[in-house]
Amino acid sequence: MIKMSLLCALFVLVNAGAFAAGAKDPKEMDSAHQYINPYSKTAGDSFKNLPAAKKGGAIYSGVSGNFKYLNPMLTQDENGMNVLSFIFAKLYDYDRETGEFFPCIAEKLEISKDHKEMVYTLRKEATWEDGSPITTDDVEFSFKILMDGKNDNAPKRSYFEKYTFEKVNQYVFKFKNDKPSINTLPETNSDFYVIQKKQFEHEASFTNSKGIMQPIGSGPYKLKSYLPDQKIELERNKEWWGFKLPYYKGVHNFDSIIFRIIPDTTLAYEKFVKGEIDVIAMNAEMFGSKVKGIDKDKFGSSPNSGKEMWAAKQVTKAPPVWNYIGWNLKRPYFASKKTRQALAHLIDYDQIIKTLFYGLYERCVSPFGSSTLDAAPDQKSKAFKFDPSLGIAMLKEDGWSDTDDDGILDKVIDGKKVKFEFTLRYNSDNPVRAKTAQMIKEQFKKAGIVVNVQALEWVTYINEIDNRTSDAFILSWAKGSVNANVRQLWDTKSYENKGSNFVAYSNPEVDKLSDLAESELNGAKRHKLLQKIGAIIYDDQPYAFIAEIPGFLAAYHTKLKAKKWMMSYDDQPAIWLYSAE
């Protein structure tokens, strides 16, 4: 897996965010308004204090597939958002060491006492890469594009339906919300991108416009070229207005960033070893079998080890990436909670973690991170255990039996006989998911369930998931924020409006509690609400929650230099920190 991700408030699809303002550790987030404090005097200090780095040269990294869009209003996958994070600046950026927000396109943010109104003042020196100023006309246009139901951005749009926009003058605007929200800053500063009005205002269709693949950005890099199946190259915008701010003196140091497009992880590893890629984020199989296995003599454990390459498991405070199998609850064989719980007992989690994740991952028992304060203290004790006898017994109790002696369970559902046979899909460039699928197939076969496995190319795979046409699929989420956004994955409306609730999960209690959690600004109370929500979701088993990793696995060539290799909330190699020799 070539894993590059963007930390943001939304969950991000992982082919494998924003943070609590002022909080240095999730365990410290207990004060009433700590989450939405834009006034910290130390915000951005970790960026300001980074030493100046050598500028120039190029860095080669990788992505695992082509890009459907190159526009932050439409892009939802990890590869695309990572690239776009270099091309587009945010209203407020975030200090990845402390999680505090600091000014970027906006030079000032004022929040009303009732936390329902945010007043942004844009920097007059902030410009697009073509030199034209960024104004509230652009912000207003961006908001309209985001909220236009004709555009292919339902997951992002669903989180801004509660906001209204008001233009005050050319450089001042307001976002208003009908109630306080814990996700206000993550949403407006990490999920909301400003795009240039001039580029798109005369297009009949935003989604289908040529400019979607030709971004005019506001960030430190601009698109130089995109060759599908080959590479996407960014060049440093040396005239970027942001370089005059004290936060950015030690970052964005390469003249060129080249992402090679390599769908096959084995090939990606080979290119890394040959030096065609300078840094690579790895899946557990690559790290376990190669770095710690057959190629262990080639790797050091630090940049000063004397080897040409080094690798490490970087443990950070970033919310863990977690792996799961999604069951389409619209399919009759997954509609029953008891059946889904039975399936949970048919999965040998320990074997998967030991053999496929090389013991580098941990059991996932919560959609919010199993070891965070958003998971109940006793949640791990409630984990579904591998117990095939119990699983088979539960299936029988729920009406499944082999009535025609063909070796396949069947059940009459809504007056129709349904055989327990389904297709489990995964993306073809991910061997760990391929092996997971085969393991599930064999384990379920013993219970009388037929699993047909199917591999799809990444973009096709994501389209099938987004269109809700898969029976079941293997995927990962990067939980983008310390402040979990429940709505995106679990709210009933997120299925109906084509959000990220791909499995059609619906629980009225979760919907109600998620509303309470979103408007609860007291950290301790919110943890309690999320613990309850997470326990309900886990018990419902809309996903088979498999494994998670706090931090990331990565390897580097020693020609890369850095005063600091990662910051506390990074969940990927921090190529924006590195420099060349």
FIGUVEX-551237 format. One record per residue (C-alpha): residue number from 0; x, y, z. Coordinates in steps of 0.001 Angstrom, whole numbers, plus 500000, padded with zeros to 6 digits. Example, Ala and Ser with C-alpha at 12.3 -4.5 7.8 and 13.67 -1.06 7.14 Angstrom:
<rs>
   k      u      v      w
   0 512300 495500 507800
   1 513670 498940 507140
</rs>
This chain:
<rs>
   k      u      v      w
   0 500000 500000 500000
   1 501260 503428 499082
   2 499449 505346 501740
   3 499347 509103 501629
   4 496518 510772 503462
   5 495147 514116 504457
   6 494165 514727 508037
   7 490736 516271 507994
   8 487480 516243 509840
   9 485816 513830 507479
  10 486634 510170 507394
  11 488815 509561 504325
  12 488702 506453 502147
  13 492014 504665 502551
  14 493561 502490 499925
  15 495292 500463 502428
  16 492322 516398 510641
  17 491689 518848 511947
  18 492287 518567 515659
  19 490916 519803 518920
  20 491992 523397 519160
  21 494432 523879 521982
  22 494613 520204 522974
  23 497974 518491 523114
  24 496530 515091 523907
  25 492995 513687 523654
  26 493102 512852 527350
  27 493430 516557 528139
  28 490323 517615 526224
  29 487899 518142 529076
  30 487206 521846 529258
  31 483928 523231 528005
  32 485115 525196 524973
  33 488574 523842 524386
  34 487572 522390 521044
  35 486718 525688 519373
  36 489259 528175 520592
  37 490820 530086 517672
  38 492513 532577 519955
  39 495392 530553 521355
  40 498568 532614 521539
  41 500615 529493 520845
  42 498703 528372 517740
  43 501182 527612 514981
  44 504232 527872 517235
  45 505406 524389 516274
  46 505481 525530 512659
  47 507105 528849 513492
  48 509825 527113 515499
  49 510801 524645 512792
  50 514304 525519 511579
  51 514664 526873 508064
  52 515379 524047 505638
  53 517318 523845 502402
  54 515146 524560 499412
  55 515331 522831 496045
  56 515509 519374 494546
  57 512738 516860 494042
  58 511053 514154 496069
  59 509430 511063 494572
  60 506546 509433 496320
  61 503670 507302 495121
  62 499930 506956 494808
  63 498058 503787 494067
  64 495777 504885 491249
  65 494604 507506 488813
  66 492552 510511 489817
  67 488855 510825 489121
  68 488964 514510 490035
  69 491628 517082 490856
  70 489341 519448 492695
  71 488829 519559 496480
  72 485079 520088 496103
  73 484709 516656 494510
  74 487651 514516 495568
  75 486945 512098 498412
  76 489733 509520 498259
  77 492997 509664 500117
  78 495279 509885 497076
  79 493498 512864 495604
  80 493118 514829 498834
  81 496785 514378 499664
  82 497853 515881 496350
  83 495321 518696 496576
  84 496494 519629 500062
  85 499675 520933 498428
  86 497796 522886 495743
  87 495067 524514 497844
  88 495531 526467 501079
  89 492919 526413 503842
  90 491169 529248 505643
  91 492966 528191 508823
  92 495768 525654 508823
  93 496559 523414 511776
  94 499636 522836 513845
  95 500200 519097 513563
  96 502212 519031 516757
  97 499551 520507 519032
  98 496380 520350 516966
  99 495780 524092 517229
 100 494485 526085 514278
 101 496433 529045 512975
 102 495598 531672 510320
 103 496227 530942 506663
 104 493990 532389 503902
 105 492004 534013 506676
 106 494040 536276 508916
 107 491394 536424 511633
 108 488468 534407 512946
 109 485957 535629 515484
 110 483441 533223 517053
 111 480298 534481 518741
 112 479667 533756 522417
 113 476908 531294 521552
 114 479292 529533 519090
 115 476769 529827 516261
 116 478487 532465 514149
 117 482016 532596 512730
 118 483345 535760 511146
 119 486363 535293 508861
 120 488578 538086 507600
 121 490634 537157 504535
 122 494218 538259 504013
 123 494466 540924 501355
 124 497807 539461 500275
 125 496340 535986 499686
 126 496186 535268 495948
 127 495516 532519 493458
 128 498482 531109 491589
 129 497616 533374 488634
 130 498099 536414 490891
 131 494449 537402 491284
 132 493226 538084 494842
 133 491233 535584 496898
 134 488034 537346 497921
 135 484692 536533 499476
 136 483330 536235 495929
 137 485409 533071 495659
 138 484247 531860 499064
 139 480602 532494 498226
 140 480959 530727 494876
 141 482691 527764 496561
 142 479885 527428 499076
 143 477275 527453 496304
 144 479162 524781 494378
 145 479453 522687 497530
 146 475728 522919 498220
 147 474591 522299 494623
 148 473006 518855 494563
 149 473932 518420 490887
 150 477606 518073 491842
 151 479253 514812 492821
 152 480108 515771 496384
 153 477312 514453 498590
 154 479535 513262 501491
 155 481058 516717 501888
 156 477854 518589 501211
 157 475974 516749 503931
 158 478087 518418 506614
 159 477454 521935 505420
 160 473682 521737 505102
 161 473448 523189 508604
 162 475475 526279 507599
 163 474430 529510 505971
 164 476817 531912 504291
 165 476784 535693 504512
 166 479089 538023 502632
 167 479925 541174 504568
 168 482369 542799 502144
 169 485152 541815 499766
 170 487277 540342 502560
 171 484873 539512 505398
 172 482249 536768 505482
 173 480262 534749 508017
 174 479408 531115 508472
 175 476338 530630 510629
 176 475082 527462 512278
 177 471723 526938 513969
 178 473407 525398 517016
 179 476893 525038 518500
 180 478895 522206 516974
 181 482043 520410 518056
 182 482954 520034 514381
 183 482657 523689 513428
 184 486377 524363 513084
 185 487282 521010 511521
 186 484532 521415 508950
 187 485058 525049 508028
 188 488861 524929 508128
 189 489699 521434 506911
 190 486758 520262 504834
 191 485857 523569 503211
 192 488176 524557 500393
 193 487963 527803 498472
 194 488095 527409 494698
 195 488488 530182 492144
 196 485214 531609 490901
 197 486762 532967 487711
 198 487804 529483 486594
 199 484340 527928 486799
 200 481618 530602 486880
 201 480739 530256 483198
 202 480768 526447 483077
 203 477436 524747 482395
 204 478427 521803 484611
 205 480948 522116 487394
 206 481469 518369 487783
 207 482131 517893 484055
 208 484173 521028 483416
 209 487696 520799 481999
 210 488979 522813 484922
 211 488252 519932 487295
 212 491516 518325 486149
 213 493375 521656 485789
 214 493311 523211 489267
 215 494191 526848 489790
 216 495298 526713 493376
 217 496116 528924 496313
 218 498764 526791 497992
 219 502531 526288 497964
 220 502519 524057 494865
 221 500837 524090 491501
 222 500100 521323 489053
 223 502808 520898 486435
 224 501536 517771 484704
 225 499301 514764 485109
 226 499898 511659 483024
 227 497357 508933 483876
 228 498927 505595 484796
 229 502315 507316 485061
 230 502680 510279 487393
 231 501404 513570 488685
 232 503994 516296 489171
 233 503727 519410 491316
 234 506100 522367 491168
 235 506809 524706 494040
 236 505173 528100 493633
 237 508111 530215 494713
 238 505908 533305 494660
 239 503365 531793 497048
 240 502086 534469 499410
 241 502163 531996 502317
 242 505955 531844 502324
 243 505936 535360 503777
 244 504147 534056 506883
 245 506347 532845 509760
 246 504628 529433 509856
 247 505983 528188 506554
 248 509692 529023 506597
 249 510758 525430 507289
 250 508252 523466 505228
 251 507374 522801 501562
 252 511036 522655 500675
 253 511218 520720 497396
 254 511019 522429 494034
 255 509175 519388 492702
 256 506973 516677 494196
 257 506430 513737 491856
 258 503849 511104 492720
 259 504356 507973 490645
 260 501120 506126 489932
 261 501734 502496 490885
 262 498665 500331 491523
 263 500656 497245 492484
 264 502205 497367 495957
 265 504865 494794 495102
 266 506020 496947 492207
 267 505906 500019 494420
 268 508219 498338 496919
 269 510611 497313 494140
 270 510724 500869 492849
 271 511428 502113 496352
 272 514335 499707 496812
 273 515726 500770 493415
 274 515545 504416 494486
 275 512776 505424 492100
 276 510666 506378 495129
 277 512223 508254 498044
 278 509634 507587 500737
 279 506876 505041 500985
 280 504105 504368 503456
 281 503659 500636 503804
 282 501005 498137 504629
 283 501754 495564 507303
 284 502579 492814 504840
 285 505212 494885 503069
 286 506711 496044 506346
 287 506563 492652 508028
 288 507646 490388 505193
 289 510226 492667 503556
 290 511550 495316 505937
 291 511529 493025 508974
 292 511843 489857 506912
 293 513794 488939 503798
 294 515274 492427 503313
 295 515980 493263 506940
 296 519734 493631 506302
 297 519057 496412 503813
 298 517257 498633 506301
 299 518360 500623 509274
 300 516035 501696 512042
 301 516938 505399 511881
 302 518301 507912 509351
 303 521678 507680 511065
 304 522035 503899 510843
 305 524543 503975 507981
 306 522197 502163 505586
 307 520836 503609 502353
 308 517303 502946 503582
 309 515643 503030 506953
 310 512171 502163 508179
 311 510090 502487 511330
 312 506679 502049 512841
 313 505818 505639 513657
 314 503435 505713 516607
 315 501577 509011 516805
 316 498528 510548 518457
 317 496652 510598 515165
 318 493402 508634 515289
 319 494073 505131 514006
 320 493393 503901 510520
 321 491049 500938 510855
 322 490153 498065 508564
 323 486718 496554 508177
 324 484334 494549 506031
 325 481198 496471 505147
 326 477934 494541 504896
 327 475284 496050 502609
 328 472285 495999 504934
 329 469952 496339 501963
 330 470892 492778 501003
 331 468503 490272 502647
 332 471284 488118 504080
 333 472746 491050 506043
 334 469508 492700 507176
 335 469321 490888 510522
 336 471473 492081 513406
 337 471663 488557 514816
 338 472979 487233 511511
 339 475648 489935 511413
 340 476654 489114 514977
 341 476866 485445 513991
 342 479198 486371 511136
 343 481390 488204 513642
 344 481940 484901 515438
 345 483044 483226 512190
 346 486004 485566 511667
 347 489381 484592 513118
 348 490601 488097 513989
 349 493734 486903 515777
 350 494803 484885 512760
 351 494248 487836 510438
 352 496245 490165 512678
 353 499036 487654 513190
 354 499412 486373 509632
 355 498276 489295 507466
 356 499181 492244 509675
 357 502292 490617 511187
 358 501182 491556 514677
 359 501665 495239 513881
 360 497946 496041 514142
 361 495487 495663 517004
 362 491863 494513 517229
 363 489378 497192 516277
 364 486305 497268 518516
 365 485195 500876 518028
 366 484567 503173 515069
 367 486294 505960 517016
 368 489584 504270 517892
 369 489607 501385 520333
 370 492122 502936 522734
 371 490829 506507 522690
 372 488600 508179 525248
 373 485771 507855 522724
 374 485741 504099 523312
 375 484215 502805 526538
 376 486780 501486 529064
 377 485208 498018 528887
 378 484694 498008 525118
 379 487573 495630 524407
 380 486069 493064 526769
 381 482946 493080 524574
 382 484844 492157 521428
 383 483278 489410 519340
 384 485448 486325 519630
 385 486204 483718 516977
 386 483760 480973 517902
 387 482450 479114 514830
 388 480184 476828 516875
 389 478472 479811 518459
 390 478231 481576 515104
 391 476617 478579 513436
 392 474202 478181 516344
 393 473209 481853 516085
 394 472624 481501 512353
 395 470327 478543 513046
 396 468469 480535 515700
 397 467999 483302 513139
 398 466363 480924 510674
 399 469291 479847 508500
 400 469504 476154 507588
 401 470353 473942 504632
 402 466863 472855 503617
 403 467835 471342 500258
 404 471091 469614 501321
 405 473242 471510 498813
 406 475730 472612 501479
 407 474533 476224 501411
 408 472444 477844 504124
 409 469117 479273 503072
 410 466262 481182 504677
 411 462830 482416 503680
 412 462905 486214 503770
 413 459813 488233 502808
 414 458274 485084 501374
 415 461249 484280 499160
 416 463888 481603 499672
 417 467303 483243 499878
 418 470589 481341 499682
 419 473431 482693 501792
 420 475739 483504 498900
 421 477296 486890 498249
 422 480231 488641 496573
 423 482996 490181 498674
 424 484913 492858 496785
 425 488300 494464 497358
 426 490651 496708 495393
 427 493025 494762 493163
 428 496162 496636 494223
 429 495896 495525 497856
 430 497245 492001 498529
 431 496342 492145 502230
 432 492701 492634 501343
 433 492944 489859 498762
 434 494209 487467 501427
 435 491625 488712 503917
 436 488901 487973 501384
 437 490202 484439 500832
 438 490426 483842 504567
 439 486844 485010 505049
 440 485754 482803 502152
 441 487257 479713 503739
 442 486007 480484 507243
 443 482453 481174 506045
 444 482428 478104 503788
 445 482679 475883 506867
 446 479430 477429 508121
 447 477601 476865 504831
 448 478014 480374 503417
 449 479313 480888 499881
 450 481591 483907 499434
 451 482576 484864 495896
 452 485567 487199 495914
 453 486107 489872 493278
 454 488976 492303 492746
 455 488352 495683 491116
 456 490598 498553 490043
 457 490557 501340 492664
 458 488428 503965 490916
 459 485923 501344 489746
 460 485890 499854 493224
 461 485133 503170 494900
 462 482420 503940 492343
 463 480727 500601 493104
 464 480852 501313 496834
 465 479633 504870 496408
 466 476734 503661 494252
 467 475793 501060 496899
 468 476021 498183 494405
 469 478353 495905 496370
 470 477138 493055 498594
 471 480163 493425 500856
 472 483544 495109 500593
 473 486857 495431 502416
 474 488047 498955 503113
 475 489728 501202 505646
 476 488853 504537 507153
 477 491269 507149 508316
 478 489291 508781 511107
 479 490129 512293 510191
 480 489641 514088 513472
 481 490247 513705 517161
 482 486653 514940 517322
 483 484780 512045 515719
 484 482162 513002 513166
 485 479389 510450 513667
 486 477113 511684 510914
 487 479340 510910 507964
 488 479350 507137 508375
 489 476443 506293 510629
 490 473577 508761 510285
 491 470525 507428 508437
 492 470462 510491 506191
 493 474041 509813 505145
 494 472784 506809 503221
 495 469796 508565 501764
 496 471736 511597 500524
 497 474667 509571 499147
 498 476952 510336 502043
 499 479509 507839 503327
 500 476977 505522 504958
 501 477538 503018 502154
 502 476025 500105 504088
 503 472592 501644 504774
 504 473027 501535 508546
 505 470108 503057 510420
 506 469580 503217 514159
 507 467294 505967 515531
 508 469129 505973 518849
 509 472469 506554 517128
 510 470931 509373 515069
 511 469625 511011 518236
 512 472841 510576 520213
 513 474962 511836 517312
 514 472969 515101 517342
 515 473652 515446 521065
 516 477338 514601 520661
 517 477848 517109 517883
 518 476445 519984 519929
 519 478136 518944 523193
 520 481133 521197 523768
 521 482157 519694 527101
 522 484876 517153 526412
 523 484106 514703 529207
 524 480383 514632 528426
 525 481051 514196 524758
 526 483365 511242 525376
 527 480539 509558 527269
 528 478107 510091 524405
 529 480577 508749 521848
 530 481327 505748 524031
 531 477633 504911 524055
 532 477317 505477 520305
 533 480381 503361 519562
 534 479126 500497 521737
 535 475753 500496 519944
 536 477334 500541 516494
 537 479793 497776 517361
 538 476990 495625 518764
 539 474912 496206 515616
 540 477859 495035 513441
 541 477082 496944 510223
 542 480782 496415 509664
 543 482929 493519 510708
 544 485538 495605 512547
 545 488918 493964 511965
 546 492095 495805 512951
 547 493598 499262 513475
 548 497007 500889 513728
 549 497929 503985 515738
 550 500343 505899 513516
 551 501843 504486 510343
 552 504551 502287 508817
 553 507052 503955 506515
 554 510437 503611 504842
 555 512793 506320 503644
 556 515966 506757 501603
 557 518687 508457 503588
 558 519231 511057 500871
 559 516163 512700 502408
 560 517011 515046 505248
 561 514896 516414 508052
 562 515307 518132 511393
 563 512053 516475 512385
 564 510593 513372 510726
 565 507045 513585 511962
 566 504757 515608 514171
 567 502499 514289 516881
 568 499317 514093 514808
 569 500752 512901 511501
 570 499274 509739 510037
 571 501601 509565 507031
 572 505171 510432 506037
 573 505458 514199 506412
 574 507024 514980 503031
 575 506208 518656 503540
 576 508887 518625 506307
 577 511730 516956 504410
 578 514435 518404 502195
 579 517052 517086 499764
 580 520783 516870 500371
</rs>
